[in-house]
Amino acid sequence: MRNEIGTLGENIFNLAISRNYKFRSMHLGEKWPISDFYVELIGTKRTMFFVVQIKSTDQGLNSNGNLKINLPKIKLHSLNSYYCPTYLAGVNNLTEKVYLKSINRKSHKGISSLPLIFELNKVNLDLLYDEVIEFWSNSNIEKYKSSFKHKM
């Protein structure tokens, strides 16, 4: 049953992230150790992307109104080690809603619930798009790449 819950959640995420035609997502497969999706922005002059770990549930909300999920500390730290924007997507399979959380700092513990603040709806998809553009626009990647000398 666990595989079915995860597979359904990944499919729901893929649909939700693709709704506004601003993102191109690729499922990385079950053998990928940390992230589940690589997501590129559509319509940018250079390639901008982020990675996402999906946590699906059919257990609904906890007593605080947050989505019940489980991301152990080791996976959280591994996801945070990527040098790109990283997110945790909580998928409520019962309502088919997806909630996103930026993973951008080390935590002393894992994540057992996810607030419902950033549902992947039109407004938040636009904010996510802008956030990823801001990250890559403020990175030094072009300088890094141009300073790499090779004779290929």
N, C-alpha and C positions, 0 to 999 in steps of 0.2 A: 504493500500500500504506500510505503514511503516514496518509492520511485514515481508512482502515479501523482502524488501530491506535488513533488518537485517538478515533474515534467509539465503538469498543468500550469503551475506557477510561472515557469519559464516561458510557456506559450502566451500566457496572459501578459507578462512583461513585454515580450516582443511585439505584441499587438499595441500595447499602450505607448511604447516608446516610438512607434512608427506612425502614429495617428496624424501628426501634423506635417509629415513629409520633410522634416528637418534633420532626421537621424536615420542612419543606415546601421543596423545592428547585425552582429554575427555571433551566433552561439558557438562557444569555444569547445564544447563537448565535455563529456564526463571525465576524461582523463586530465583535463586542465586542473591544476591543483588549487588555485586560489580564486580566480575570477570565472564567471560564467559567460559574460558577454563583453565583447569589444564593440564599442559604438562610435562611429564617425559622424561628424557633422556634415550635412549636405549644404552646398552653396557657399562654402568658404574658399578663399584663394589658395590656401595651403591646408594640408591634412591636419585636422584637429580631432581629438578623440578622447574617450574616457573608458574606464572599465567598471564593471558592475558585478557584485556578488548577489545572487538571488536567494532569498529565504522565503519559502512558501509555507502557508499554514491553512488548515481548515479548523483551527481552534478559536478563531475570532479574537475578541478583545479581552484584555485583563481588567481588573477592577478599577484601574486608573484610566481606562478608555484607550489604551495603547495596544497595538497589534502584537500578539504573542509570537515571538520568533526566538531563535537561538543562534547566535554567532559567537563561538568560543574565542577567547582572548588570542590564542595563537593564530587563528584565521584572520582576526581583526588586525593584528600587527602585520601579518603577511600582506594583507590587502593595502594597508597604509604604506608599505615599503615601495610601492610603485611610484615612479617619478612622472605621474600624470594625475589628472583628477580621478578619484576613486569614490564609488558610491555603494551603499547597501540598499537593495530594493527589497522591501517587505511586500509580499503578495498575499492578499486575503482571497483565497480561492472561493470562499462562499459568496463574496460580493463582487469578485473579479476587479477589485481595486488594487492599485499599486502605490506604495509610499516610498519615498526616497530619503536617504540620509547620507550626507557627505561624510566620508571617512578621511579626516585630514590631520589627525594627531594621535599620538599613542594614548592608549587607555590602560588603566590598571586592571580592568576586568572586561569580560565579554559583554555582549549586548543580548538582553533577554526580552526586550520589547521595543517597539518602534512607534514614535508619535505619529499622529495622522496629519501633521501640518503640511507636508509636501506631497500631496497626492499628485500622481502624474496626470494632470488635467491640462487643458490648453494653456492656461496662464502659467502654470509651473513648468510646462515643457518649454515655453518661451524664455522663462527665467533660467532654466537649466542651459539652454542654448547659449544665452548671453554669458552665463558664468563660465562655461567652458571656453568660449572665445576670449574672455578676459584672462583666464589662466594662461592660455597659449600666447596671447598678445603680450603678456608681461614676462614671459619666459625668455631666456637667453639662447634658445635653441638655434636660431639662425646664425648667431655669432659663433656658437660652438661648431656647427656644421661647416661654416665657411673657413674656420681655422684648421680644419682637418686636412692635412696635405697628403695627397696620394697621387699615383700616376696611372690611374685606371682610365 
